Structures are given as C-alpha cells and as structure tokens.
Amino acid sequence: MSVLFRLDPTEIKRRKDIGGQEKITEYYQEIATRISLVLFGRSLIRKIFNDGLRWGIGPDQPWTMTVDERRLTAELKYHYEDAITTRFYHALKIVLIEVLKLDKFN
C-alpha cells in the first residue's frame, strides 16, 4: 500500500539557496518526522543510508518514505499486506492532509 505526494518546490528552492543539498535533505527528514508525530505521537524515524533518500517510520519501520528528487515527489508506503483496505487508504489520506497542511488530496 502506498501513496504518492508532491513536495513543495518553493521550499526546496529556498533551502537549496541557503544551504544546498544538506538543507534540502533536512526538509525531507522534517516531513518524515511530521508523519511520525501524527501516526505515533513521537518522532520515530530512521534514515536508510544504503538506499538514497529513504526513511523508515515507526517503531519497527512498517512505513517508509522515499523521495524522488527528479519528480519532486515522495512515496509513503506501508509494508504489511493485511493493511490494504479502502478504510486504511482514506485514513492515510487524512494523515497526509494534516501533515502537509493541504486543503485536499487527490
């Protein structure tokens, strides 16, 4: 189960101007942290170093967030097969709307 969402190009450009790739990576990590705070009430993230721009989220990392810098998107993926339900998908959309401060989510 996964959801693809767009990253804020204005924020990426702003961070690139003030600190380059390191600041852009901080932005991605902040998004992963916000997702973790909404899902678990605390920051439970771990950067997966051997796999590019990827973070594990949760106590045993059942969630991963993978950034595609070329397309300015990120994919949030849940790894347990029994979670693939319509209700769960709608709950995930609500979480992303809250985390990303969006009015709606397609």
Backbone as numpy.savetxt, mean C-alpha at the origin, in Angstrom:
# Nx Ny Nz CAx CAy CAz Cx Cy Cz
-6.12 -12.47 -3.84 -6.97 -11.29 -3.84 -6.08 -10.07 -3.84
-6.33 -9.16 -4.74 -5.51 -7.94 -4.77 -6.31 -6.76 -5.30
-5.82 -5.59 -4.96 -6.42 -4.34 -5.43 -5.28 -3.45 -5.90
-5.46 -2.85 -7.06 -4.48 -1.93 -7.62 -4.96 -0.51 -7.38
-4.07 0.37 -6.90 -4.46 1.76 -6.71 -3.36 2.70 -7.18
-3.76 3.91 -7.55 -2.82 4.90 -8.06 -2.12 5.63 -6.93
-0.86 5.97 -7.18 -0.09 6.78 -6.25 -0.23 8.24 -6.64
0.03 9.14 -5.72 -0.11 10.58 -5.97 1.13 11.11 -6.69
1.02 11.42 -8.00 2.20 11.88 -8.74 2.75 13.21 -8.23
1.88 14.07 -7.70 2.33 15.35 -7.16 3.21 15.14 -5.93
2.81 14.22 -5.07 3.59 13.92 -3.87 4.93 13.27 -4.24
4.92 12.40 -5.23 6.16 11.77 -5.68 7.12 12.81 -6.23
6.61 13.74 -7.05 7.46 14.80 -7.61 8.01 15.69 -6.50
7.17 16.04 -5.54 7.60 16.90 -4.44 8.73 16.23 -3.66
8.55 14.96 -3.36 9.58 14.25 -2.59 10.85 14.05 -3.40
10.72 13.84 -4.69 11.90 13.70 -5.55 12.71 14.98 -5.54
12.02 16.12 -5.57 12.69 17.43 -5.57 13.43 17.70 -4.27
12.92 17.19 -3.14 13.58 17.51 -1.86 14.59 16.45 -1.42
14.53 15.25 -1.98 15.47 14.25 -1.47 15.72 13.05 -2.36
15.23 13.07 -3.57 15.50 11.97 -4.48 14.76 10.69 -4.14
15.33 9.57 -4.59 14.69 8.26 -4.46 14.45 7.87 -3.01
15.33 8.25 -2.12 15.16 7.90 -0.70 13.86 8.48 -0.13
13.56 9.73 -0.46 12.33 10.37 0.02 11.09 9.76 -0.65
11.22 9.36 -1.91 10.10 8.72 -2.60 9.79 7.38 -1.94
10.83 6.62 -1.60 10.65 5.34 -0.93 10.00 5.54 0.44
10.35 6.62 1.13 9.71 6.95 2.41 8.20 7.14 2.23
7.81 7.79 1.13 6.39 8.00 0.82 5.68 6.65 0.69
6.28 5.72 -0.04 5.68 4.40 -0.20 5.55 3.70 1.16
6.58 3.83 1.97 6.56 3.20 3.29 5.49 3.82 4.18
5.28 5.13 4.05 4.22 5.80 4.82 2.84 5.26 4.44
2.63 4.98 3.15 1.35 4.40 2.71 1.18 3.02 3.34
2.23 2.19 3.31 2.16 0.86 3.92 1.86 0.97 5.42
2.47 1.95 6.08 2.24 2.16 7.51 0.79 2.55 7.77
0.24 3.46 6.95 -1.16 3.87 7.14 -2.11 2.70 6.93
-1.83 1.86 5.94 -2.66 0.67 5.72 -2.60 -0.23 6.95
-1.41 -0.43 7.49 -1.24 -1.26 8.68 -1.99 -0.69 9.87
-1.93 0.63 10.05 -2.63 1.26 11.17 -4.13 1.06 11.08
-4.68 1.16 9.87 -6.12 0.97 9.69 -6.50 -0.50 9.91
-5.69 -1.43 9.38 -6.02 -2.85 9.49 -5.78 -3.42 10.88
-4.68 -3.00 11.53 -4.26 -3.64 12.77 -4.16 -2.70 13.97
-4.33 -1.41 13.76 -4.26 -0.46 14.86 -2.85 -0.11 15.28
-1.87 -0.65 14.58 -0.47 -0.31 14.86 0.37 -0.60 13.61
1.57 -0.08 13.61 2.45 -0.24 12.46 3.13 -1.60 12.50
2.73 -2.46 11.59 3.33 -3.79 11.47 3.76 -3.98 10.01
4.85 -3.31 9.62 5.31 -3.44 8.25 6.76 -3.92 8.24
7.11 -4.55 7.14 8.48 -5.02 6.96 8.84 -4.88 5.49
9.92 -4.16 5.21 10.39 -4.00 3.83 10.96 -5.33 3.38
10.56 -5.77 2.21 11.09 -7.01 1.63 12.19 -6.59 0.67
13.42 -6.67 1.13 14.56 -6.08 0.41 14.91 -6.79 -0.88
14.78 -8.09 -0.94 15.20 -8.81 -2.14 14.17 -8.74 -3.26
13.12 -7.99 -3.07 12.05 -7.97 -4.06 11.64 -6.54 -4.43
12.59 -5.63 -4.52 12.29 -4.28 -4.97 11.46 -3.48 -4.00
10.47 -2.79 -4.52 9.63 -1.91 -3.72 8.42 -2.68 -3.21
8.66 -3.48 -2.17 7.62 -4.35 -1.63 7.68 -4.35 -0.11
6.50 -4.29 0.50 6.39 -4.31 1.96 5.44 -5.40 2.39
5.80 -6.10 3.45 4.90 -7.05 4.10 4.14 -6.30 5.19
2.84 -6.54 5.29 2.01 -5.83 6.26 1.28 -6.85 7.12
1.32 -6.63 8.43 0.62 -7.50 9.37 1.56 -8.35 10.19
1.02 -9.03 11.22 1.87 -9.79 12.14 2.67 -10.90 11.46
2.08 -11.58 10.49 2.83 -12.61 9.76 2.86 -12.28 8.26
2.73 -11.01 7.95 2.74 -10.46 6.59 1.76 -11.17 5.63
0.47 -11.28 6.01 -0.49 -11.86 5.07 -0.79 -10.88 3.93
-0.47 -9.61 4.13 -0.67 -8.58 3.12 0.69 -8.19 2.54
0.72 -7.88 1.25 1.91 -7.25 0.67 1.47 -6.06 -0.16
2.30 -5.03 -0.13 2.08 -3.87 -0.99 3.30 -3.78 -1.90
3.06 -3.82 -3.20 4.12 -3.76 -4.19 3.92 -2.52 -5.05
4.97 -1.71 -5.18 4.90 -0.46 -5.93 5.45 -0.67 -7.34
4.74 -0.16 -8.33 5.22 -0.12 -9.71 5.47 1.35 -10.03
6.73 1.76 -9.95 7.07 3.18 -10.13 6.80 3.66 -11.56
6.96 2.78 -12.51 6.76 3.18 -13.91 5.31 3.58 -14.17
4.38 2.85 -13.58 2.95 3.12 -13.78 2.35 3.98 -12.69
3.14 4.31 -11.66 2.67 5.09 -10.50 1.46 4.42 -9.84
1.59 3.11 -9.65 0.53 2.34 -8.99 1.14 1.48 -7.88
0.28 1.01 -7.01 0.67 0.05 -5.99 -0.41 -1.02 -5.94
0.01 -2.24 -5.66 -0.92 -3.34 -5.53 -0.90 -3.82 -4.08
-2.07 -3.87 -3.48 -2.22 -4.41 -2.14 -2.82 -5.80 -2.30
-2.11 -6.80 -1.79 -2.52 -8.19 -2.02 -2.66 -8.93 -0.69
-3.73 -9.71 -0.59 -3.96 -10.56 0.57 -3.71 -12.00 0.13
-2.95 -12.75 0.91 -2.42 -14.02 0.43 -3.16 -15.27 0.86
-4.25 -15.15 1.59 -4.95 -16.35 2.01 -6.13 -16.61 1.09
-6.15 -17.79 0.49 -7.14 -18.13 -0.53 -8.59 -18.02 -0.05
-8.86 -18.37 1.20 -10.24 -18.36 1.68 -10.80 -16.94 1.86
-9.97 -15.93 1.62 -10.42 -14.55 1.80 -11.02 -13.96 0.53
-11.10 -14.73 -0.53 -11.59 -14.19 -1.80 -13.12 -14.22 -1.79
-13.70 -13.18 -1.24 -15.15 -13.05 -1.21 -15.52 -11.61 -1.57
-16.73 -11.43 -2.01 -17.19 -10.09 -2.35 -17.18 -9.18 -1.14
-17.60 -9.69 0.00 -17.62 -8.87 1.21 -16.23 -8.39 1.59
-15.27 -9.29 1.49 -13.90 -8.93 1.83 -13.36 -7.87 0.87
-13.67 -8.01 -0.41 -13.22 -7.04 -1.41 -13.79 -5.65 -1.09
-15.05 -5.58 -0.73 -15.65 -4.29 -0.39 -15.04 -3.70 0.88
-14.73 -4.54 1.85 -14.07 -4.06 3.07 -12.69 -3.50 2.73
-11.98 -4.16 1.84 -10.66 -3.67 1.43 -10.78 -2.32 0.73
-11.79 -2.14 -0.09 -11.99 -0.84 -0.73 -12.23 0.26 0.30
-13.00 -0.04 1.33 -13.25 0.94 2.39 -11.95 1.31 3.09
-11.11 0.32 3.36 -9.81 0.57 4.00 -8.97 1.49 3.13
-8.91 1.20 1.83 -8.09 2.03 0.94 -8.64 3.45 0.83
-9.94 3.59 0.79 -10.53 4.93 0.75 -10.12 5.72 1.97
-10.14 5.08 3.14 -9.75 5.74 4.39 -8.26 6.07 4.40
-7.44 5.12 4.02 -5.98 5.30 4.07 -5.53 6.36 3.07
-6.06 6.30 1.87 -5.61 7.21 0.82 -6.41 8.50 0.77
-7.41 8.63 1.66 -8.24 9.84 1.73 -8.91 10.14 0.39
-9.50 9.10 -0.22 -10.18 9.26 -1.50 -11.67 9.45 -1.27
-12.33 10.12 -2.20 -13.78 10.26 -2.12 -14.48 8.98 -2.59
-13.91 8.34 -3.60 -14.45 7.08 -4.08 -13.31 6.25 -4.66
-13.59 5.00 -4.91 -12.57 4.07 -5.35 -13.16 3.21 -6.44
-12.52 3.13 -7.59 -13.01 2.29 -8.70 -12.27 0.98 -8.73
